[in-house]
Amino acid sequence: MTLRLGVLVGLLAFSAAPATAEIYRQVDAQGNVTYSDEPSSGAETIEVRPVTTITLPKLEAIATPSPDTPAAPERESYQRLRFVAPGNNDAFHSGSGDVEFRVSSAPALKQGHKFEITLDGQPVGQSHSGSVMVRNVYRGTHTAQVHIVDENGIRVKTGDSVTFTIHRPSVLN
């Protein structure tokens, strides 16, 4: 009985603790600023505002037609969907890491449809115009794919993927 009471009191005390942690800022003799979640002598408490976060849907949650789904007329109506740029196996320099994807379809997009670009399997942008700018892409080799999505976000056409390599300067070279 005493053990149960002790556990109960411990749980109540733990749940009564504040849900937010404190952050401490300290400046050393050389002017270097460090932040920590542990107090130290000379450190000041910093009030941190809540962070706004956005959760993107997982790739598996994006609706795609299954192979056994009967073809809808809109799926049959697009004969071609391709990248104009970058080309497959292109390699180029981009100091900022910005990559402009340009795509086209035949026939042109229908009302309510958009181009969707995925980079390394993750959606990175949608466009009605056929041009999507993606900022700060890491150096290295990447795979991009283009899809046409309808007004409900369902992919109605998928084009071929392209692989490209982006070179960015670093402090090492």
Long-range contacts (C-beta under 8 A, 24 or more apart in sequence): 20-48, 22-46, 23-48, 56-122, 56-123, 59-118, 59-121, 59-122, 59-123, 62-123, 62-153, 62-155, 63-152, 63-153, 63-154, 63-155, 64-154, 64-155, 64-158, 65-154, 65-155, 65-156, 72-156, 74-110, 74-113, 74-150, 74-156, 75-156, 75-157, 77-107, 77-110, 78-105, 78-106, 78-107, 78-148, 78-156, 78-157, 79-106, 79-107, 80-104, 80-105, 80-106, 80-159, 81-105, 81-146, 81-147, 81-148, 81-157, 81-158, 81-159, 82-146, 82-159, 82-160, 83-144, 83-146, 83-159, 83-160, 83-162, 84-130, 86-144, 86-162, 86-164, 87-162, 87-164, 88-160, 88-162, 88-163, 88-164, 89-162, 89-163, 89-164, 90-162, 90-164, 90-165, 91-164, 91-165, 91-166, 91-167, 92-164, 92-165, 92-166, 92-167, 93-166, 93-167, 93-168, 94-137, 94-166, 94-167, 94-168, 95-168, 95-169, 96-135, 96-136, 97-135, 97-136, 97-137, 97-138, 97-139, 97-166, 97-168, 98-133, 98-134, 98-135, 98-136, 98-137, 99-133, 99-134, 99-137, 99-164, 99-166, 100-131, 100-132, 100-133, 100-134, 101-125, 101-131, 101-132, 101-133, 101-134, 101-144, 101-146, 102-130, 102-131, 103-130, 103-131, 103-132, 103-146, 103-159, 104-130, 105-130, 105-148, 105-157, 105-159, 109-148, 112-150, 112-151, 113-148, 113-149, 113-150, 113-151, 113-156, 114-148, 114-149, 115-146, 115-147, 115-148, 116-146, 116-147, 116-148, 116-149, 116-155, 117-144, 117-145, 117-146, 118-144, 118-145, 118-146, 118-147, 119-143, 119-144, 120-144, 137-166, 138-166, 138-168, 139-166, 139-167, 139-168, 139-170, 140-165, 140-166, 141-165, 142-166
